[in-house]
Amino acid sequence: MEIRSAIESQALNLTVFSGGGLVMVYEIVGSRILSPYVGTSTYTWTSLIGVILGALSLGYWLAGRLADRNPSARILAAALFGAGTLVCITVIGEDVVLPAIASAALPLEIKTVIAALLLFAPAAALMGFIVPYAVKLKTHSLDETGSTVGRLYAISTVGSIIGTFAAGFVLIPFVGSTRTLYGVAAALFILSGLLASFATPRQKAMAITLFVAAIGVNEAGLLVMSRAFNLHETDTRYSRVRIFDTTQARSGREIRAMAIDPFIYQSSMYLDTGEPASKYHRYYHLVRAFRPGFEKVLMIGGAGYSFPKQFLERYPEKPIDVVEIDPGMTALAKEHFRLKEDPRMRIIHQDGRVFLNEAPSGTYDAVMIDAFSTLFSVPHQLTTLEAVREIRRVLKDEGVVIFNIGTAVTGDAAMFLGAEISTYQRVFPEVAIFKVDGSKRDEEVQNVILAAFASKTSIAPTDAETREMLEHRIPLDSVASQPVLTDDLAPVEYYASFAQRRFVTDLR
């Protein structure tokens, strides 16, 4: 009897430790599961953390009541078995539930809450059974309640710490988000088996069938997409990335695209020539008119390196520095987008704002920005007054900024553009904006180029293409003014949620 008690005690300790880790792995991986559909903004993290905490609280409450009535390891085992089953359902259901949520014309914050509730709350609630049941099963007298609770929460917290580091440093970059969920489900099934053989053979068979089906459905889907569209899906340190081949609607040409969200491509190129397939990239060449005789250029945002590759071809004597936060993106660009090493191109894997803070003053003739965290959201640390001052500092006296923004020109979807105009006007004496596609209505979400000049300049068109782009300049007063963005207050995700909602509405 004592041996069995010791074995059960160790099994409970292992369950508490593993449960703490599995919850954190599930939560962190959840952000990667959601990101291709609702983005990686603070809204996503806020919703996911809040929903999982709420689900765990519900689990604690239910488990506490049940443990007082029936303090049996079989009940805890059943909860873990159910949690594993629900994780399998998450794997199977993500590609059905998330596209439907992404296409709904709802505020971004509502989408993220609904997605977290449907996919992650049920399993998290059952994981919440672990500590209350362990406390009840391991407490033999009231005199040791405090030490028992403290010890179990310490074990759970250590598990959570290890699970957090394992998810971020090992599982997501080297195993992948969906395949990590396979492991979470398997671990929950194993823990339930350690605690009690509660399930009937039929229930066990159903769980095993569901587990195999979850893996089979996901892997088969990836295989089919890979063969049909040359799909490559992977997790980098910062993003869940999909690369695939498709046909561009407007030209009928084959392109290769990189996407980290369901609506837009972060990079695309024509497969026959390797040239950028998007229109906005050519506006970076306005540097020839804005700063004739320019020498050194800084590009913040690499992704598929569409413009840097073209820059090297068109300006064979000029160097470019490219700041890309994600080394995984650079590796993917080399593998899938024909990026090659070149002594004239220096690639720096660093956050753009950190690079700006540390870069020498007066270094660049132009700073070009094409950085998106997801959807229509620019990383907030690159948008603020303090960031713009750093951009001005690294520019030469006649330098220029060329900034690609996904926005409308009028309406709520233009609020971020209005805020950036106000922010740049506080630092630069002259600011201009250009619609990339003149046929777009002002209320539509589109690519708009913001240009800011370190000194008053007379723009000199150099060729027909440049003149045509300059004709797309629109008055600044077309855009409603918004407050200046600062490091203390930069509601970038809030502004982006309006642009996203407008974009989804226009797709219908």
LOVOMI-649287 format. One record per residue (C-alpha): z, y, x. Coordinates in steps of 0.1 Angstrom, whole numbers, plus 5000, padded with zeros to 4 digits. Layout:
BEGIN
ZYX...
//
This chain:
BEGIN
500050005000500850245028497550175046495650235014497550565009496750675044493050595039493050785006494751075023492151095051489351055025490751355006490951555038487351475047486351565011488051905013486651985047483151875038483352045004484152375020481152335043478752215016479552514993478652755021475452565030474452554994475052934990473153035022470252805016470152944980469153274994466053115010465252924978465353244958463653484983460053394977460453484940463053754938463253874974465953905000467554234990471154304985470654224949469853864957472853824979475154004955473953784926474153464945477653534959478953664926477553374906478753104929482253254932482353274894481152914891483752794917486452984897485452804865485552474884489052554898490352634863488852324847489952094875493452234874493852154837492251804841494251724872497551784854496451544826494751274847495351304885492851044894490451024924487950874901487651214882487051404914484551134925482751184892482551564897481051514932478651264918477651514891477351794917474951584938472851514907472651884899471551964934468751714929467851904897467852234917465252084941463051954912463452264891463052554915459252554914459352564876462252804869461753064896458053144890458953204853461753434863459653614888456953694863459353834837459254214833463054244839465054454863465354284897469154264894468854074861466353834876468553754905471553684883469553464860468053264889471453214905473053114872470352854863469852694897473152724915476052774892476252424876476652234909478952504924481252464894481652094900482252154937485152374926486952054915487651954951490652154961492652154928492351774926493151724963496251934959497451734929496651394945498351484978501451664964504351424961507151664954507652034946509352094979506052034998503652214974503352524996502652335028500152105010498252384994498152585027497052285047494252195023492952555020492952575058490952255060488552385034488152715051487452555085484752345068483352665052483152835086481452535102479052505072478152875075477252855111475452525106473352665078472352985096471952865131470752505127469752385092467552665079465552735111465252365122465552155091464252395063465852515031464652255007465251955030468752095037469352054999468451685003471251655027473751845005472951614976473251304998476651425012478051474978476951124967478550974999481851164993481951044957481550684969484350734994486850834967486150584940483550344928483550494893479950474883478350184865475350024882473050194857474550534865474150474902470550364897469850674877471350894904469450724932466250754912466851124907467551174944464350994954462451174927463651514940462451434975459251274963458251554939458951824966457251644994454251534973453851884961453852014996451351755007448951834978449152214985448652155022445451965016444152194989445052535005445952445041449452545031452052575058455652645045458452705069461752885074462253135102465453305111464853575086462353455059460953165040457253195049454153055032450753055049447652945030443952975027442353124996439453324984439753704981438853814946437154134954434854014982434553634975435353575012437753315025441053455038444253325054447353485039451053505048453553565020457253585017457253674980455253574949453253894945451754034977450553915011452454045041449353975062445853845056442753805076439153695070438653345083435053415095435753725116439553745120439554105108442354225085441554155049443654435034442454785029445454975041445254865078442255085084444455395076446355335109443055435126443555785113445455835145442055925160441856225137445556315137446056275174442756285193443156165228446255955219447455715245450455505236451355365202454355205186454054965157457154865138456454545119454254255131454153965106450553835111449754105137446654225118446554575131447754515166444954255171442354505159443954785179443354585211439754525202438954885193440855065219440454865251442055115274445255195253448555015251450654925221454254825216454954605186458554565174458954255152462454145143461553785137460353565167459353305141456753545127455253595161455053225166453353175133450853455141449953275173449552945155447753065124446453415128444753405163447253625180446853595218448953735247447554065261448954275289448354585269450554465240454254445245456054245218459754325213461754095190464354345178465354525147463154835144466055075140467954935170464754975191464355335180467955415188467555275224463955385232463255675256462456015241458956145240457355805247454755765220451755955206452055765173454555555154453055325128455355145103454454835083457854675078458854515046461954305039460354165007458354274976458054654978461254714998461254865033464354775053466755055044467755125080464255245087464055485058466955725063467256075077468955935108466155685113463455955109465256175134465055885159461355835151460756205158462756185191460555895205457356085197455656335219455456695209452256645190452956295178452356145143453855895120451655665098453755475073452455215047454455215015454054994984454655244955453255424926452555804927454055894894456755754872459955554881457955324904457355634927461055714933461155564968457955754978459556074965462756004985460755935017458756255013461956455010463456275040460456325063460156685052463656745066462556645101458756705103456957035097454056875079453856565057450756425039450156125016446955925010446055674983444455375000442455284969441155594951440355394920443955304913445755504886448755714898451155504877450055174893451955024922449655044952449455114990450155474998450055605033452655865044451756065075454156305092453256535120455556655148453656985150451257175127447857015132444257065123442856725113439556645130437456375113435656165140433255955118432255875083434955625078437655875088436156145065436155895036439855815041440856175045439256245011441956024996444656275004446656384973449056674969452756614977453756774944452056484926455256294934458556384918461056484944464156264951467256314972467056255009467955905020470855875045472555595063475455645039473355645007469955475007469355294973466055144986466454814966467255014935464055214938462054904947463254724916461354974895458154924915458454554912458954574874455954794870453854564892454754264871454054444839450654544851449854184860450054084823
//
